[in-house]
Amino acid sequence: MDVCARSIGSLPTPRQEPSMTAPRPLLTLPSRRLSPLGLAALACATALPAQAQQPDVEQLRQRLERLERLAGVADGTPAEGGGLADLDQRLRILERRLELQEDERVAAARLAPRIAIDQKGASFKSGDGDYELKLRGLLQGDARVFIGDGNANDSFLLRTARPTLEGSLGRRVAYRFTPEFAGDGATIVDAYADLRFAPGHTLRVGKFTSPVGLERLQSSAALVDVERALASELAPNRDLGVQLQGEAAGGRFSYAVGVFNGTVDGRDAVAGNPDGDFEYAGRVFLEPFKGSDSAWAGLGIGLGASAGRKHGSGNNFLPRYRSPGQATFFSYRSPVLAAGDTLRWSPQGWFYRNGFGLQAEYIVSRQAVARDARRRQLQHRAWQATASYVLTGEDAGYRGVTPSRPFGVDGGLGAFELTARYGGLDADAAAFPFYADPDTSATRIRSWTVGANWYLTPNLKLATNYLQSRFGAFAGSARLADEKAVFSRLQVSF
C-alpha cells in the first residue's frame, strides 16, 4: 500500500458493508506471468486496507483511471458507466499494455550498444555482440646502464609506444591495427583481418608475426625478461602474407601455415616484396594434457619452420644479429648477396606449473649467399632456455602474470617474480673471413641474464635485468669486449 500511496495518492475509505457470503473474485486475471509493472498495477488496483471490505465500482474505476494515467495509456477522457465487466476488460488492456511496454524496454536494452572499461582497456560492442571495437595500449620505457669499456652509451629510451585497435565486424570478420610511435618515426606493427570460417579455423591476411619462433610469437608485454633471447635473432618477425590457422581437440592441438613475402632473421618485412620471391612458413604445437588434472597439464611442445628464396643485397635480404644488450655483433660484408634458398626450423616448448615457468627453443637458419663468383650455403644456430618463478603464489604463464592482490588494494603488494636465462648463437665458421669481417663480427656469443619483475597491478610492471655476454673470435682476430649491462623497464599495458 505504501507504493500505491506514493504513486496514486490517498484514496477514500470504502464503505463497510456486512458480508453475507464469501465474496467471489472481483476480476478474472490473465493466467500468464505479469511484468513487474503489471504486478504493481494489479496490486494497487485490488489492494485494500485491512479494515475495508469490497469497494464499490466507482472507487475501482477511479483507481483504474489513475493507474492508466500513471502508465501513460489513458487518453485523458473519463470513462462513464460500465460495471465490473467493463473494469475487468480495462484492467486486462492495461496489463497487456504494460507487458508490451516492458517487452519494448527489454528489446531496446538488448540492442543498445554496450561500453566497458576495465583493466583490459575500453570496448564498445553492439547489442547483439557482433560488432566490437577494443582500445588497447602498450608503453615501455627503459633505463640502460652499461658496465665496463664497451661502446654502448647509457641512456633512457622509449622502447615501445603502441596503441591498438581491434575487434570484430560481424560474426565472421575480426581485425587488428597497431602502429608504433617509439623511435624516430611511426611504423605499422600489426595490420590484419581474420576471416573465421568455423570455430577454430581462421584465415588471416595482412601484416603479422610469422609462425616460426616461440618467443617471437609471444607479446612483448608478457616477456619475463626485458629483451628477447638470442634464438629470436634467427626467427622472422612480422611479415606480409596470408595464413590459415586454428586449433582442435579442445585447444590441445594448434596449427598455422602461410605464404609470405619473406623477411630476414629477427626483423620485420619491408613494405613490398623487392625480389619477387615468396616464403612458406608453418607451425604445429601440441599441449597433450591441457585441461586435465595431470602434473603435466602445462606442457607444450611444437615445431616451427619456413622455407623460401631470397635474391638481393642489403639489410632487406641479409640479417644483422644483435646481442641481448642490443649491440650488433655479426653482419655480412657489403658485397655479399642473398643468392637462393633459405630454410629455418625450430623445435620449441614450454612447461608451466603453478608459479614455475620454463620456456626453451632451438633454431637453425640456412641462407645461400654469394660474393663475386663464389657461392655458399651458410648455417647459423641459436638456442635459449628461460626459467621463472612467481614468489607470491600466482600462476606463471605464456601470456604473463596477473597479480591476485594488486598493489594498494586491501594491503596488496602485487606479484613478484624471479627470472634466469641462458642462451647462445653460433655463426657458421665458413662465413669468415670472406663473407663476414672477423674484426667486427663475432663467431659466437654466450649470454646469461638474471632478473626480477614486480607486477604492481594487471596494468603496471617494473622489470630489472642484469645481463652478461661473451663473444668468440675468428682465429687471429681480436675478441669483442664482453657486454655487461643493467636494463630496467617500466611497462604500462591495457
Secondary structure in CASP SS format (residue, H / E / C, confidence):
PFRMAT SS
TARGET T0000
AUTHOR 0000-0000-0000
METHOD secondary structure of the structure
MODEL  1
M C 1.00
D H 1.00
V H 1.00
C H 1.00
A H 1.00
R H 1.00
S H 1.00
I H 1.00
G C 1.00
S C 1.00
L C 1.00
P C 1.00
T C 1.00
P C 1.00
R C 1.00
Q C 1.00
E C 1.00
P C 1.00
S C 1.00
M C 1.00
T C 1.00
A C 1.00
P C 1.00
R C 1.00
P C 1.00
L C 1.00
L C 1.00
T C 1.00
L C 1.00
P C 1.00
S C 1.00
R C 1.00
R C 1.00
L C 1.00
S C 1.00
P H 1.00
L H 1.00
G H 1.00
L H 1.00
A H 1.00
A H 1.00
L H 1.00
A H 1.00
C H 1.00
A H 1.00
T H 1.00
A C 1.00
L C 1.00
P C 1.00
A C 1.00
Q C 1.00
A C 1.00
Q C 1.00
Q C 1.00
P C 1.00
D C 1.00
V H 1.00
E H 1.00
Q H 1.00
L H 1.00
R H 1.00
Q H 1.00
R H 1.00
L H 1.00
E H 1.00
R H 1.00
L H 1.00
E H 1.00
R H 1.00
L H 1.00
A H 1.00
G C 1.00
V C 1.00
A C 1.00
D C 1.00
G C 1.00
T C 1.00
P C 1.00
A C 1.00
E C 1.00
G C 1.00
G C 1.00
G C 1.00
L H 1.00
A H 1.00
D H 1.00
L H 1.00
D H 1.00
Q H 1.00
R H 1.00
L H 1.00
R H 1.00
I H 1.00
L H 1.00
E H 1.00
R H 1.00
R H 1.00
L H 1.00
E H 1.00
L H 1.00
Q H 1.00
E H 1.00
D H 1.00
E H 1.00
R H 1.00
V H 1.00
A H 1.00
A H 1.00
A H 1.00
R H 1.00
L H 1.00
A C 1.00
P C 1.00
R E 1.00
I E 1.00
A E 1.00
I E 1.00
D E 1.00
Q C 1.00
K C 1.00
G E 1.00
A E 1.00
S E 1.00
F E 1.00
K E 1.00
S C 1.00
G C 1.00
D C 1.00
G C 1.00
D C 1.00
Y E 1.00
E E 1.00
L E 1.00
K E 1.00
L E 1.00
R E 1.00
G E 1.00
L E 1.00
L E 1.00
Q E 1.00
G E 1.00
D E 1.00
A E 1.00
R E 1.00
V E 1.00
F E 1.00
I E 1.00
G C 1.00
D C 1.00
G C 1.00
N C 1.00
A C 1.00
N C 1.00
D C 1.00
S E 1.00
F E 1.00
L E 1.00
L E 1.00
R E 1.00
T E 1.00
A E 1.00
R E 1.00
P E 1.00
T E 1.00
L E 1.00
E E 1.00
G E 1.00
S E 1.00
L E 1.00
G C 1.00
R C 1.00
R C 1.00
V E 1.00
A E 1.00
Y E 1.00
R E 1.00
F E 1.00
T E 1.00
P E 1.00
E E 1.00
F C 1.00
A C 1.00
G C 1.00
D C 1.00
G C 1.00
A C 1.00
T E 1.00
I E 1.00
V E 1.00
D E 1.00
A E 1.00
Y E 1.00
A E 1.00
D E 1.00
L E 1.00
R E 1.00
F E 1.00
A E 1.00
P C 1.00
G C 1.00
H E 1.00
T E 1.00
L E 1.00
R E 1.00
V E 1.00
G E 1.00
K E 1.00
F E 1.00
T E 1.00
S C 1.00
P C 1.00
V C 1.00
G C 1.00
L C 1.00
E C 1.00
R C 1.00
L C 1.00
Q C 1.00
S C 1.00
S H 1.00
A H 1.00
A H 1.00
L C 1.00
V C 1.00
D C 1.00
V C 1.00
E C 1.00
R C 1.00
A C 1.00
L H 1.00
A H 1.00
S H 1.00
E H 1.00
L C 1.00
A C 1.00
P C 1.00
N C 1.00
R E 1.00
D E 1.00
L E 1.00
G E 1.00
V E 1.00
Q E 1.00
L E 1.00
Q E 1.00
G E 1.00
E E 1.00
A E 1.00
A C 1.00
G C 1.00
G C 1.00
R C 1.00
F E 1.00
S E 1.00
Y E 1.00
A E 1.00
V E 1.00
G E 1.00
V E 1.00
F E 1.00
N C 1.00
G C 1.00
T C 1.00
V C 1.00
D C 1.00
G C 1.00
R C 1.00
D C 1.00
A C 1.00
V C 1.00
A C 1.00
G C 1.00
N C 1.00
P C 1.00
D C 1.00
G C 1.00
D C 1.00
F C 1.00
E E 1.00
Y E 1.00
A E 1.00
G E 1.00
R E 1.00
V E 1.00
F E 1.00
L E 1.00
E C 1.00
P C 1.00
F C 1.00
K C 1.00
G C 1.00
S C 1.00
D C 1.00
S C 1.00
A C 1.00
W C 1.00
A C 1.00
G C 1.00
L E 1.00
G E 1.00
I E 1.00
G E 1.00
L E 1.00
G E 1.00
A E 1.00
S E 1.00
A E 1.00
G E 1.00
R E 1.00
K E 1.00
H E 1.00
G E 1.00
S E 1.00
G C 1.00
N C 1.00
N C 1.00
F C 1.00
L C 1.00
P C 1.00
R C 1.00
Y E 1.00
R E 1.00
S C 1.00
P C 1.00
G C 1.00
Q C 1.00
A C 1.00
T E 1.00
F E 1.00
F E 1.00
S C 1.00
Y C 1.00
R C 1.00
S C 1.00
P C 1.00
V C 1.00
L E 1.00
A E 1.00
A E 1.00
G E 1.00
D E 1.00
T E 1.00
L E 1.00
R E 1.00
W E 1.00
S E 1.00
P E 1.00
Q E 1.00
G E 1.00
W E 1.00
F E 1.00
Y E 1.00
R E 1.00
N C 1.00
G C 1.00
F E 1.00
G E 1.00
L E 1.00
Q E 1.00
A E 1.00
E E 1.00
Y E 1.00
I E 1.00
V E 1.00
S E 1.00
R E 1.00
Q E 1.00
A E 1.00
V E 1.00
A E 1.00
R E 1.00
D C 1.00
A C 1.00
R E 1.00
R E 1.00
R E 1.00
Q E 1.00
L E 1.00
Q E 1.00
H E 1.00
R E 1.00
A E 1.00
W E 1.00
Q E 1.00
A E 1.00
T E 1.00
A E 1.00
S E 1.00
Y E 1.00
V E 1.00
L C 1.00
T C 1.00
G C 1.00
E C 1.00
D C 1.00
A C 1.00
G C 1.00
Y C 1.00
R C 1.00
G C 1.00
V C 1.00
T C 1.00
P C 1.00
S C 1.00
R C 1.00
P C 1.00
F C 1.00
G C 1.00
V C 1.00
D C 1.00
G C 1.00
G C 1.00
L C 1.00
G C 1.00
A E 1.00
F E 1.00
E E 1.00
L E 1.00
T E 1.00
A E 1.00
R E 1.00
Y E 1.00
G E 1.00
G E 1.00
L E 1.00
D E 1.00
A C 1.00
D C 1.00
A H 1.00
A H 1.00
A H 1.00
F C 1.00
P C 1.00
F C 1.00
Y C 1.00
A C 1.00
D C 1.00
P C 1.00
D C 1.00
T C 1.00
S C 1.00
A C 1.00
T C 1.00
R E 1.00
I E 1.00
R E 1.00
S E 1.00
W E 1.00
T E 1.00
V E 1.00
G E 1.00
A E 1.00
N E 1.00
W E 1.00
Y E 1.00
L E 1.00
T E 1.00
P C 1.00
N C 1.00
L E 1.00
K E 1.00
L E 1.00
A E 1.00
T E 1.00
N E 1.00
Y E 1.00
L E 1.00
Q E 1.00
S E 1.00
R E 1.00
F E 1.00
G E 1.00
A C 1.00
F C 1.00
A C 1.00
G C 1.00
S C 1.00
A C 1.00
R C 1.00
L C 1.00
A C 1.00
D C 1.00
E E 1.00
K E 1.00
A E 1.00
V E 1.00
F E 1.00
S E 1.00
R E 1.00
L E 1.00
Q E 1.00
V E 1.00
S E 1.00
F C 1.00
END
